[in-house]
Amino acid sequence: MIKMLSLMVVFLILKLSFLFSSSIEPKCFWRLKTNKNWEGDKDIDCFFSIYTKRGHVKNEHFSENLDKRLTAKNIHLILSLYFALKEINQNPHFLPNISLLVKVECSLLDDWRINSLASKRGEFIPNYYCISQRRYLIVLTGPMWLASAILGPLLYISKTPELYYGPLNPLLSSREQFPYLYQTAPKHTSLALAMVSLMVHFSWNWVGTIISDDDLGLQFLLELRKEMQRNTVCLSIVSIITNDPTVFLKNINIYYSQIMMSSAKVVIIYGDKDSYLQVNLRIWNSMNIQRIWVTTAQWDMIIHEGKFLLNSFYGTLTFIHHYSELTGFKTFIQTTHPTNYSNDISLARLWWMYFNCSLSSFNCKNLKNCSTKTILNWLSKNHSEISLSGTSYDLHNAVYAVAHALHQMLLQQVDTWQSNDGKGLEFDSWRMVPFLENIQFINPAEDQVSLNQKEKLNAKYDIYHTMDILPKLGLKVKIGTFSQYLPHGQQLGMSEEVIKWNTDIKQTPTSMCSVPCSPGFRKSPQQGKAVCCFDCIPCPENEISNMTDMDHCIKCPDDQYDDPGRTHCLKKVVTFLSYEDPLGMSLACLALGFFALTALILCVFLKHQDTPTVKANNRTLSYVLLMALIFCFLCSLLFIGHPVMATCIMQQTIFAIMFTVAASTVLAKTVTVILAFKVTNPSRRLRWLLVSRAPNYIIPIFTMIQLIICGIWLGTYPPFVDADVHAQRGHILIICNKGSIIAFYCVLGYLTSIAIGSFTLAFLARNLPDTFNEAKYLTFSMLVFCSVWVTFLPVYHSTKGKAMVAVEVFCILASSAGLLLCIFGPKCFIILLRPEGNSFQKSRNVHFKIQNAH
C-alpha cells in the first residue's frame, strides 16, 4: 500500500515538473527487475570479430551466437551491435557493395581461466593466416577491461587490431603494452568537477568517497580533492578498496566501520567495476547500509533477487555521459527476435525503457488502489522506447568508427582489398589503423565521436535519480545536466522538482559536518579538523554577516552601524547638541537665566554704586568681573547648535579669554584685600601700590598671556568641525575637535594656576576683620570654581556623544555661577534685603583703610 502511494506521488511530481523545467529535457525510464538470475546484471565479456563480404549480406543474428550463460544486459549489448551493422549495411552511400558482418564470442575469459592457454588459443583467437580460414578486419572487445588486457596481446600476435568498447580504462591506454588497442568511451575529463558542483548545489559539504585501489580510482581521487578544495567540500572518509584478496578479507570490517562511523550521508563511488569494490558494495547491500550514493553509469546494475546494487532509501544519483537516443532501436529488437521480445514488458527486462512522463493516458484515478498488474499494463501500453546503456552506445560508436575508417581507406587506397576466390572480401587491417586512430565523425544521433583520447571533447553529463518504486519496478528520472564549457555558475542545470527523495522527506537531505552559520555569525575553524567542521561565533560590534557560512564578518562603513542581529548595516543618524534637544534646551535656558541674573546684579550695583557694600574691595573690579561673567554665560551658547568652523574657534578662544579675565579679576580683588588689611604700617612703596591701583594691572597682564597661548593654538593646530562616528552607537556626532590637545590643556592649566593662586591668597585673608571684607566670599567662590574644573576632567573623558559637550557647557555654567553667587549673592542680599547694614556707620572702624584703598 505504501509503495503504491509512493508511485502515485512520484508520477504526480513528474507530471507537474515538466511544466516548469523546460531548460532540462524531461526523461523518465522504467525497468522490470527479475530474480531468475542470481547474478543479475553481471557483465560477461563479448568479443565481436568484424569481417566483410561483397554485396548486401544479412547477419545471422542469434541463430548461433546466443548462449544460455548470457544475461539480459549482454543480450541488450549484442542487439545494439546488430542494430549498428544493419544501419551501415543498408546505407547505399556508406561502404557501397560491402557488408560488415560479425562473429560473436562471449565468455572467453572464463574459458581461458578454466582451460590452459595453449589448448584453447585456436578456439577463441581469430585471424589465422591459413588460406582456408577467415581473416577478420578488427575485433571489438569488452565490456570488461580485464578480458581485453589478457587476450589483447594475443590478438596483436595474430595481427588483428583491437577496439575496446567498455568504460575508459587508463591501463589500456598504454601504447607500450597495447600498441594497437583503441578505446571508444570518452574520458571523464570533468567528472570530479561535475560531482563537486552537485555537492555545492545541494549544500553537501561533508561526503565520503569509496574508490578502487588502482590508477583509475586514485587519479579520480586526486582530481576530486582538487575540486573539493576549490569549493570548500570536505571528505569525511576515503575508503580505498584493495584488489589483493587476502588484504581485502582482513579489511572488510575496517571498511564497514568507516562507512558506519562516518556522519556523511552522501558517498561518492568510483572505480573499476570488476574489482573488489563491487564485492564490498554487495556486502554493504546485504547489510542494508543507507546512503545517498553518487556514482557513474557502470554501477547502475541489478544484483540478486532483483535489487539494485546501490539500493538506497534516498535513491542513487548517477552521472552518465550525455548521448542522444537512437530512434528505431525498439522496433529493431522486436523485429529481430519477435518470439522473446513481443511486448514492452519483455523488452523492459533488457534495459531501461524511456516513456512519456505524463499521466494523461493513465486511467486509474487513484494509484493507491491500483494493483501491480494494472500499473505494468499501463506502462506497456504507454509509448516507450528502449534506452541504450552507455556501453551499448559506445559499442554502437565503435562499429561506426570501423566503418568510417574503412570507408576513408577505400577512398584513398583502392588497391587495398583482396578477393578470396570470390567467396569473400578481405582487407589488410593494418592499413586501416592510421585512419582509425585519428577518426572523427558525427554518428546517427548527431553526436561527435573521436578515438583520439588526447582531444578533450565537450564533457557533458546527464544526471539521473534512480530509486525503487515497487519490488520489481525501478524508476530513473533525469534531474539535471552538467557541461564543463558553459560559463561559471551555468555549468550545472538542475530540475529539483522532479526529485523525490522519499515519501516522508519533503526537503533535500543534508550532509554537513557542522550546522551552517546563520547570518550574524561567522565560522570559527575547529582545531585539527577539516575546514567544513567549524563553530559559529557572533560577529563583533559594528560588523555583520548577511549570508550563511561566512568566513569573516564585514565591517560596516563609518557612516553605518550594525543592527541587533548583526545582519545588516543601518544608516547612522547625524546628531549634535541642538537647541531642539531637551538637554540642549535646558542648558541654553540655564545660560540665559544666569545671563539675565548677572545683568540684573550689574544694574543693582550700578544703582547702589555709592554704598559701602559696592565700593568695598574696588567696585571697578566688581564691574569687570560681572561683565566677564556675562560673557562666560553667553559663550556657553556657542557649544549648542550645529558646529561650524567659526563657532569652533570662538568656543575655545572666548571661553579661555573670558575665564582668564574672571579669574584674574578675582585674583586682583584678593590682592587688594591683602594689601589693605595685612599692611598695618605700610611703607611708602606699599602705600604707593594701593594708591596707584597696581593690582588692577593683573587683569590685562594675565589676559595678554592667555591671548598669546590662544594665538599659538590657532596658528598651529586650531579647532575644527569633526564627525565622531564612534562616540554613540547608531549616531554620527558633529562636534568641534579641539585640534591641539596640548594647547587645550595649556589653556586649562593656565586658568587652573590663576584659580589656585586666587584661592590660596583668599584663604589666607579669610579671617581679616571688617564688615565689608569679601575675602571669605572670594575663598569660597574659588573653592567652587576649582572643584568644578577638577571634577570636569574625569567626567569629560568618561562620557561620549552629546553628553561630553553637555558636560563642558555645564562646567562653564557651574563655575561661572559659583563665582557669581558666592561673591555677589551676599552683597545683593545686604543691598536689597538688609539695607540697614549697608551704611557708613557700620563701616567707620575701617573707613580710613577703605578710603586709602580707593
Order of alpha helices (4+ residues) and beta strands (2+ residues): alpha-beta-beta-alpha-beta-alpha-alpha-beta-alpha-beta-beta-alpha-beta-alpha-beta-alpha-beta-alpha-beta-beta-alpha-alpha-beta-alpha-beta-alpha-beta-beta-alpha-beta-beta-beta-beta-beta-beta-beta-beta-beta-beta-beta-beta-alpha-alpha-alpha-alpha-alpha-alpha-beta-beta-alpha-alpha-alpha-alpha
